[in-house]
Amino acid sequence: MSENHTLIIGASHAGAQAAVSLRQAGYDGHITLLGEETVPPYHRPPLSKDYLSGERDEADILLRPEESYAAAQIDLRLGVRAGAIDRTAKTVQTTQGEHIAYTHLVLATGARVRHLRIPGAELPHVLYLRDTKDVDAIRDRIEPGQRAVIIGGGYIGLETAASLRKRGMEVTLLEAQPRILQRVTSAQMSDFYRRVHTEEGVEIIEDCMAAEITRAYDGLNVYTSCGRVFAAHLVVIGIGVIPNIDLAEFSGLAIGDGIEVNGFCQTSDSDIYAIGDVSHHYNPLYERHVRLESVPNATEQAKVVAAHIMGKPKPYNALPWFWSDQFDLKLQIAGLSDGYDNVVVRGDPEGSRNFAAYYFKGDRLLAVDAVNAPRDFMTARMVLSKGRTLDKTKLTGSDADLKAAIL
């Protein structure tokens, strides 16, 4: 084994994939993977879905068996936090006082939950959802027939609402914006998800902020800006995340909306890379910088870094894509819809549970939201990846020929 040492901070999707990709590419140096949690790297998307609903347990969501890391000569160290980077000495100091030298350093530090700053937000049974410990605490409080209040109407909030309803809880969801999903999608999608959640028994209150949480005789009371008070056995807050840039910022790396990287995921220090939720990178398909919170992005960037370290540079140019599972709905998103000026809908979002919303800027296709519509998702993903577009006039009607619409 060579004296090269790649140190990866963050036992996340991105960090674990970077370690594995290096070995698969023939890297013969030392690999150390540091993780703050005591659990081996695991799939995070199931946390608000199958793991929360009880359909899967911890062993089911591991990315790979723990023993596989040792078999690949990856030194996986759990329960270890990186405290500081010395870029001159090329060492990382852990909070336990150890100094670890590196040849290449990969920052896969991910993101942390955004905390709600209102009185009572620190009370017991007011919980967040980011890791297995968070979800285990929520699961311990699930009681059929009791009420849960969810603060935040983004995808995490809606997924949590669906999972708690499946477990028999009464659910109220509070959204501060005029509509759920307002920051991430169109009014058509908001209307659709409001309808389905209401049909499934979720009470959705929009344009209403949580103002204070107090103890009650048998639980909690959530006071709101719209004058209503909701009794709760459990409160779950899901108002977004903040990228973990502190370690990089304190070491003097360039920071934007995340850690700034080039097309090979290199930071302003060429021996340090940043990948996953924390990286602020240029996407050539959309000709702008983005920071993406998605598993596909984490996986692709990890492979880009491994290739670059191995001397076979391949710039990042992947199409962003995402998914969300709620009740019997499989939402698949291809592309980024920011800046759209027109939405073309295929299907019946008002009466069915499968349709697709195509987002255009002028005649250029930007993205698609496909609900239980895998053909629409795959077609749009292919078209977007090749830099092509679709003829809007040929998309109307659920039986339209998608191939004929490709320009």
Protein Blocks (a to p, Z undefined) as FASTA:
>chain_A
ZZbdcddehjafklmmmmmmmmmnopabdcddddfbfcdcddfklmmmmmmnopacfklm
pfbdfklmmmnopacdehiacfbdcfklopaddfkopacddfbdcddebpaddddddehk
lpghiacdfbfmlmmmmmmmgcghiacddedjbfklmmmmmmmmmnopacddddfbfbeh
klmmcfklmmmmmmmmmmnopacdehiacfbdcddfklcadddfkopacddfbdcddebj
addfklmmmnopacdedjdddfkopafblkbccehjllccddfklopacddddfklmmmm
mmmmmmmmnopacddfbdcdddddehjbccddedjfehiabdcdedjfklmccdcdddde
hjbcfbdcdehilklmmmmmmmmmnopacdfklmgojkbcfklmpZZ
